[in-house]
Amino acid sequence: MNEWKDVTNIVKKGGVVITPTDTLYGILGSALNKKTVERIYKVRGRDKDKPCIVLISSYKYLDKFKVVLKKDQKQFLDSVWPGKVSVILPAKSAKWKYLHRGKASIAFRMIGPRNKNLFNLINKVGPLVAPSANPQGQKPALNRREARKYFGKQIDAYICGGTRNSPPSTLIELKDGKWVVLRQGAVKI
C-alpha cells in the first residue's frame, strides 16, 4: 500500500502519524527520536510523567533498551507475545529517560506479522511510541475521521483502517517475581 510507504518515510524523518494498531488508533513516532517523542507528548497533552508504550516486532529490539530477560520471563512473554499485552520491563539507562520518564522501566508490546502493515513499519523504522489517538482525558478516536477532528494538521499523516473499537492492551508488570495486571484490557490474564 502506498499510504504505508509514505508513513514509513515520514516516521524515518522524525514525523508523527496516526494509524490503526492491533488495538486502537495510535499516535506513532520513532521511540529512538527524542524530539519526536516530545512532540507526541505536546500534541496529545500527555502527562509529562506518564511513559508511553513502545511497540516492537521482535525480541531483538529489547537489546537496544538493555532489557535482559530471565528464562522464565521469556517463557511467559512467549505465551502472550505477539499480542495485545503490554509488559513493563526494566530499562534503567539514562539514555532512555525521555521514554521511561524517570521510572527506569518501559512498557513494550510486540506486534506480530498478523498486523502486517504495522509489523512491516516497525521492521523498517524501529520501535515506535504509540499512545492512543486522543488528547489525554478524551475518548480514543475510533477511526481516522475522529482522529483528524482531535488533531487536524498537527499530525503529518493519517492512515484509515476502518473502525477500531477494541479495549486497550492489557498492561502487566513483574513485581516481586510475580506478574501483576495493572490494567485489564483486550487479553484476560
C-alpha positions in Angstrom: 0.0 0.0 0.0 1.3 3.4 -1.0 -0.1 5.0 2.2 2.1 2.8 4.4 5.2 3.6 2.3 4.5 7.3 2.8 4.1 6.8 6.5 7.4 4.8 6.7 9.2 7.8 5.1 7.5 10.3 7.4 8.4 8.3 10.5 12.0 7.8 9.3 12.3 11.6 9.0 11.0 12.1 12.6 7.4 12.7 11.7 4.3 11.8 13.7 1.4 9.7 12.2 -1.9 8.2 13.3 -2.5 4.7 12.2 -4.6 1.7 13.4 -2.7 -0.5 15.8 -3.5 -4.0 17.0 -6.0 -2.5 19.5 -6.9 1.2 18.8 -5.8 4.0 16.6 -2.4 5.3 17.9 -0.2 8.4 17.5 3.0 6.8 16.3 6.6 8.1 16.0 10.1 6.7 16.4 10.9 5.7 20.0 14.5 6.3 19.2 14.0 10.0 18.4 13.6 12.2 21.5 12.2 15.2 19.6 9.5 13.0 18.0 8.6 11.6 21.4 8.4 15.1 23.0 6.2 16.3 20.0 3.8 13.4 20.7 3.5 14.4 24.4 2.8 18.0 23.4 0.3 17.2 20.6 -1.6 14.8 22.9 -1.4 16.9 26.0 0.0 13.8 27.8 1.1 14.0 31.4 4.9 14.5 31.2 5.5 11.9 33.9 3.5 9.1 32.2 5.6 6.8 30.0 4.3 5.7 26.6 4.0 2.1 25.4 6.7 1.2 22.9 5.8 -1.2 20.0 8.4 -3.7 18.9 8.2 -6.6 16.4 10.8 -8.9 17.9 12.9 -9.5 21.0 16.0 -8.1 19.3 14.6 -4.6 19.9 14.7 -5.2 23.7 18.5 -5.4 23.4 18.6 -1.8 22.2 17.0 -0.8 25.5 19.4 -3.0 27.5 16.4 -5.2 28.7 17.7 -8.6 29.9 15.1 -11.3 30.3 15.5 -14.3 32.6 14.5 -17.7 31.1 11.1 -17.8 33.0 10.3 -14.2 31.9 11.0 -15.1 28.3 8.8 -18.2 28.6 5.9 -16.1 29.9 6.3 -13.4 27.2 6.3 -16.2 24.6 2.9 -17.1 25.9 1.4 -13.6 25.4 3.5 -12.1 22.5 2.9 -11.2 19.9 -0.4 -10.0 21.2 -2.4 -7.3 22.9 -0.4 -7.4 26.1 1.9 -4.5 27.1 4.6 -5.6 29.5 6.6 -3.2 31.8 10.2 -4.2 31.8 13.3 -2.6 33.5 15.1 -0.1 31.2 17.3 1.8 33.6 19.6 3.6 31.2 19.5 7.3 31.5 19.7 7.4 27.7 16.0 6.4 27.6 14.8 8.8 30.3 12.7 10.6 27.8 10.8 7.3 27.3 10.7 6.0 30.8 10.1 9.5 32.3 12.3 8.7 35.4 10.6 5.4 36.2 13.5 3.2 34.9 11.1 0.9 33.1 9.3 0.9 29.7 6.1 -0.9 28.7 6.7 -2.9 25.5 4.1 -4.6 23.2 5.2 -7.0 20.5 3.3 -6.7 17.2 3.2 -9.8 15.1 3.0 -10.4 11.3 -0.8 -10.8 11.5 -0.8 -7.0 11.8 1.2 -6.9 8.5 1.4 -3.1 7.9 2.3 -2.1 11.4 4.7 -5.1 11.7 6.5 -4.0 8.5 6.6 -0.4 9.6 8.4 -1.4 12.9 10.8 -3.6 10.9 11.7 -0.7 8.7 11.9 2.2 11.2 12.5 0.5 14.6 10.5 0.7 17.8 7.6 3.1 17.9 5.9 5.0 20.7 2.2 4.5 20.4 -0.2 6.2 22.8 -3.9 6.1 21.8 -5.1 8.7 19.3 -6.8 11.1 21.6 -6.0 14.1 23.8 -5.4 12.9 27.3 -8.7 12.6 29.1 -10.8 12.3 25.9 -12.2 9.1 24.4 -9.8 7.3 21.9 -10.5 8.0 18.3 -12.3 5.0 16.7 -11.4 6.0 13.2 -9.4 8.3 11.0 -12.2 10.9 10.9 -12.4 11.2 14.7 -8.6 11.4 15.0 -8.5 14.2 12.4 -11.1 16.1 14.5 -8.9 15.9 17.5 -5.5 16.7 15.9 -6.0 18.2 12.4 -2.8 19.5 10.9 -0.7 18.7 14.0 -0.2 15.2 12.6 1.9 14.5 9.5 -0.2 11.7 8.1 -3.3 9.6 8.8 -4.0 6.0 7.8 -7.5 4.7 7.5 -8.1 1.2 8.8 -11.9 1.3 9.4 -13.3 1.5 12.9 -11.2 0.2 15.8 -13.3 -0.3 19.0 -11.1 -2.7 20.9 -10.2 -2.4 24.6 -6.7 -1.1 25.1 -3.9 -3.6 25.6 -3.7 -5.4 28.9 -0.8 -3.9 31.0 1.3 -6.1 33.2 4.4 -5.7 35.3 6.8 -8.1 37.1 6.7 -7.3 40.8 8.4 -9.4 43.4 8.8 -12.2 41.0 5.1 -12.3 40.0 3.3 -10.9 37.0 0.8 -8.3 38.2 -2.1 -7.0 36.0 -2.1 -3.1 36.2 -4.8 -2.7 33.5 -7.1 -5.4 32.4 -7.6 -4.8 28.6 -8.0 -6.8 25.4 -6.4 -10.0 26.8 -7.6 -11.6 30.0 -4.7 -12.6 32.3 
